[in-house]
């Protein structure tokens, strides 16, 4: 039986991504379609997207690959493309052997309009860096999760993938603790029972004891989150700090009498951001404040027993007159954030009384107490 051919013109031409989605390594054959081109997709609001749009354009040629997947690989490819709103249509493309009938994935009508030319090489060097790992998580959610719900989760999946990549690239000093090898943890089975904005991962595993033996099989679960930054703005001239206050679901769900929390400025690191850039962006969004020098407080897990959230905390120098106070935040994220400018002495009183019950703020306040004289001396 003849296997139906697929013409790939966009991100699936990136072979590592194609292999993850198809589940197998596929042979590719160069193919092209005259009087067509590949451009960036542009939304109706004018926002340019990273993914490509296939469109007719006289005199140009759309380059791509022809593949002939088996039935299982084809089902995986179709399911993956449905997440992003792509359907199939039949076309005829040119190959070195002549014209060939093929199926092509195209977005549903009227979703996008064509923009500037789209480059596979530029995409691979940018958004495509995360694409194979993001696709691997997407494929674990199929077919039990509706495509629209998976699409909603993609931004958070990208953040989690970027966090894992950051973790792999950072030094892991081991002067007192064990210096592990890949053989020190054996995963027997892994599951992802919940994956929405946050995720839960569960694994049956064994880990090496300090005497060199292995543990019995144990089941461990983790709450999966992305890396985040916190910033405590400090004015060394006025000796004041800025705290932000907002409603938090965590204290509310615990049953705290007051779920409004005093905190440093905080936010997730976007997939292609460095931590300091994220810290400056969040400070603008939450407090309309521009930072000068930034000092790293530390990098740490908030609860390593079961939570992957990893924080990078800073104290940022800034001008903090009383007029810097206000209510800010992004409407798109339903934020209602009030900022307070208070003296350093008042901050320490709040720490002592327990009104500050936020770990990053406690850690940043203690770091500032140790380094305050130096910062005031430098201005």
N, C-alpha and C positions, 0 to 999 in steps of 0.2 A: 504494500500500500504506500502511495506517495505521501510523504510527510509535508504538511503545509509550510511554506516558507514565510518568515517574518522579515520585514525591512526595518532596521533600527537606524534612526537618524540622530538620536539625542543622547541622554545620559547613559543608556544601556550599551552604548558603544565603548564605555569604560569597562574593560574586560573583568577587572576584579569585582565590579558591581554586578555585571551580567552573571558571573559564576555564582555569587551569593544568591541572587534572585532565582536563577534557573535551578540551582541545586546541583548542577553538574557543569563540567567544562564543555563548552560548545565550540564547534568549528565555525569560523566566520569567513564570509566571502565578500570582498569589496563590491559595492553596488552604488548606483547613483540614479538620480531622477532629474532629467532636464526640465528647465523652466519652473523650477521650484528652489526654495532656499530655506534655511533654518535660522530663525531669529529668536531673540528674547521674547517671552510672553509678557504682555503689558496688561495690567488689570484696568477695569473701567475707570478707576480713580486715578490712573496714570502711574501707579506703582510698577516699577520694572521688576520682574521676577527672575530668579536664577535659572529656571528651567526653560527648555526650548519650545518653540512653536514652529510647526511645519506649514509652509504657506506657498501658494503659487506666485511666481515672479518671473516674468519673461526674460530670457537671456541668461539666467543664473542656473546653477546646478547644485542640488542637495546631495552631499556625499553621505554614505552610510555603509552598513553591513547587511548582508543577507545571512540568516541562520535558519536551520531546519531542526527545531527541537522535537523531542519525543513528546508523547501526550502528557506525562507528568510534569516535565519542564514547562510545557506550554500552559498548563493549568496554573502553575506558579507565576509565570510571567503575566498572564491575564489578570490574576488576582492582585498582583503588585500594582499594575497599571490602573486598575479600577480604584485603588485607594486615592489616586491623584486625579480622578475624573476623566480617564482616557478610555475610549471605546475603539473598536477596530473597523477598518474599511479596507476594501480590496483595491490594489493598484497594480501597475506594471512598471518594473524598474529595469534598468540596463545593467548588465554584467559583462565580464570579458567573454562569456560564452553566448551573449545575446540577450534578448528580452526575456524576463522571467515574471510570472505572476506571483504576487506576494500580498501579505496582509500587513497593514501599518497601524500603529497606535496613534490616534489623534484625539485632542480634547473635545469635549462636547461643544456643540455650536454656541457661539456668542459668549463663551466664557472669557476669552482673551482676544487681544488684537496684536498684530506683529509689531516688533520694535526694532532695535539695532541688531546687527548680525550677532549670532551666538557662536562661541568658540568652545569646542570640546576641551582643548588644551587649557584654556583659561579656567573653565569650570573644574577640571581635574585638579588644578593648582589651588583652587579656592574652595567653594562649597563641596566639591567632590572628594576632598580629603576625608570627610566624615562619612561619605555616602555608603561605602560597603558595610560599615558597622551599624549605621542607622538602618539600612535595609535588612541586616540580619535580625534586628529586633522586630522590625515590621513583619518579617516572615514568620516569626514565632507567634505573632498575634493573629495571623490568618490560619484557618478560615473562621475561627470562632468569634471574631470581633468585627462589627460592621465597619465598612471602609470609611464612612464619615467620621466615626469615632477614632479610628486610627489616625486619620488626617489631623484631627484636633491635637493628638498627642505628639505629632512629629516635632514641634519646637522643643518640648521637654525631652524627647528622646535625643535630639541633637545636643542639648545641654549635658545630658548624662554621658553621651559618647565623648564629648569634648572633655568632660571631667576625667573619664577613664584614660584618655590619651595624655592629659596633663599629669595624672598620677604616674603613668609609666615613664614620663620624661623627667620627673623630679628626682633629686637625690634622696636616698633612703639611708641615712647614716645608721650604723650599727656598731657603736663603740661599747655599749653595755648590753643591749638586747641581742637576740639571735640574728645572725646573718643568714637568711633562708635561701634555699634553692628551690627550683620548680618541683622537685620531688618531695618537698616537705608537706604538701597538701594534696590529697587524692580525692577528686570529686567523683562520687559514684553515680549520682543522678542530680539533675538541676531542674527547677520548675519556676515559672513566673505566674503565680496564682492571681495577681492583681497588677494592672498596669493602666493607670489613668494619668492625671497630672504628675503624681508620684507613682512609684512602683514598689512591689514587694517581690523579692527573689528568695527562693528556698532551695537548699541543697542538702543532700545526704553526702557526708564526707568523712574522711579520716585525716588527722593532722599528727605530725611527729611530736612525741614527748621529748622532754629535755634529756631523758636517758637514751634517746635514739630509737626507741620503739614507737609503734604507731598506736593511736587511740582506737578504741572500738568505733564502728560507724555511728555517727551522731547526725541529727538533723538540726540545721541552723537556718534562721530566716533573717533577712535584712530589709530595712526600709530604704529604698533607693531614691536618692536625691542628687541634684547637681551641686557643683562647687558654688560658693557665694563669697561676697566681700562684705565687710563692715567698715564704717568710717566714723570716728569720733572727731568732729571738728574742734580745734582748740585755737584760741586767740592768745598768744603769749604776752601781748602788750596789756590787754585788759584782764588776763588770767581768767578767761571765761571759756565755757564749752557749750556746744549745742547738742541737746538731746531731742529725739523725736518721739512722739506719742501716737499710738494707734491701737485700734481694736485688734486683738489676736484670738484666733479660734482655739489655739492650743490651751491657753489658760481657761477659756470659756468651757471647752470640752472637759477639762479636769474638774470644773466646778468652782474655780476661784471666785471669790466675792467681787473682784475687780478685774475684768479681762482687758482693760486698757493698759498697755505696757510701755514703759520708758526704755528706749533702746538707742543704740547708735544707728546711723543711717546704714541701710543694708539692702542687698539685692543679689540676684543670680548673675553669674558671669555668662554673657551671651556666647554662643558657640565659637565665634571667631574673634573674641575679645581677649586682651591680656588683662590680668586682675586690676592693675592700676587704672587702666582706662575705664573698666567697669566701675571702679570706686568713684572716679571723677564724674562719670555719667549719672550714677545713682545720686550723688550729692546734688547735682543740678536738678534732677527730677524731683527729689523729695524735699529739698530745702532752698532751691534757686540760689545755690552758693557755689562760688568758685574757690577751689583749693589752691594753695601755693605748694610748698614742700610737703611730701608725704613720708611718714615714718612707719615702717612695718612693725606691728606689735607682735605678730606670730601667725603661724599656720597650724590648724588643729582640727581634730574631729570633735563634734559636740557630744557624741555618745557612741564610742566605737564598738560597743557590744552588739549593736543592732542597727545603727544608722550610718549611712555612707556620707552624709552631709559633711563637707570639709570647708572650713572658713579661713579666709585670709583677711586678717584684721589690720587696720591702719589707724593712726592718728594723723589728721591732716591739718596743717596750719591755715588759718583763714582770718579775715576781719569779721568780728562778731559784735557789732553794735546791737542795742536792743531792737532796732528796726529790722534786724535779720529774722525776727520771729514771724510766724505766719502759719497758714494752713495750705499745704501743697499736696502733690501726688498726681498720678495719672488717672484721668477719668476712665480710660480704656481698661484699667486694672482695678477699678472701683476703690481707689486709694483715697483715704481721708486722713492726712498726716499732719499733726500739729507739731511745730518746732518750738523749743524752749531754749533761751540763752540764759545760762545761770553761771554763777561763780564756781571756781574749782572747789572752794570750801563747801558750797552747797551740794555739789556732786558727791563729795565724800560723806556728807551728812545723810544723803539719800541711800548711799551704799550701806552705811552703818545701820540705818533704820530698817532696811529691808525693802524699802519702796522700789529700789532698783533690784529686780529679780531676773535679770536677763544676763546670761553667761557672757556673751561678747562684750556687753557694757561693763560688767564687773572686771573682766580681764583687761579691757582697754583702760579703765579708770585706774587700776593698779599699776599698769605700765606707765601711765601718765604721772602717777604719784612718784614713781622711781626716776623718771626722766624730766620732770617739770622744770627743775632748776636749770638743766642744760638747755632746754628749749627756750626758756625765758632769756637766757644769756645770749642765745643766737638770734632772738627776735623772730 
